[in-house]
């Protein structure tokens, strides 16, 4: 199964990134989501209830982030195991960019299913996946539209340059060397 699309979010890029990585926002926007727990900056535990092709079951899963470049992009690896002997695994590449006073979120999802879920065939699973993604973005766009726009955080200051030229001791050394040469030439010549 492969799904590729893009959505326009009525919010700044940094706010969109922050919301996409906020467990409370994810729990609110993912259809059928029971819980989202952030275990580390790159790992989430997810529990959701979904009905695919008449098979209604709970899924416990994990989402791992890699290649994280906030607020621009990341790769997600996800795995969900259903209590009714179902399995869903996959990856998603997510890219954010500023567009038309908002943020364009482009994504490519590739996934596979196993167990009873796989018996329904790729077409049914693909349709269910597209429906879940559409519901997520509808809820996410509504949520972000209600949020006040905030200016992006300031860029971190440039670190001070290192090296002998910027050290106060380097000037002491230069003055000392000049004094030694001047003293040598003045007294011994």
Secondary structure as UniProt FT lines:
FT   STRAND          2..9
FT   HELIX           13..20
FT   HELIX           23..29
FT   TURN            31..32
FT   STRAND          33..40
FT   TURN            41..42
FT   STRAND          43..52
FT   TURN            53..54
FT   STRAND          55..69
FT   TURN            70..72
FT   STRAND          73..82
FT   TURN            83..85
FT   STRAND          86..99
FT   TURN            100..101
FT   STRAND          102..115
FT   HELIX           116..119
FT   HELIX           122..145
FT   HELIX           164..166
FT   HELIX           168..188
//
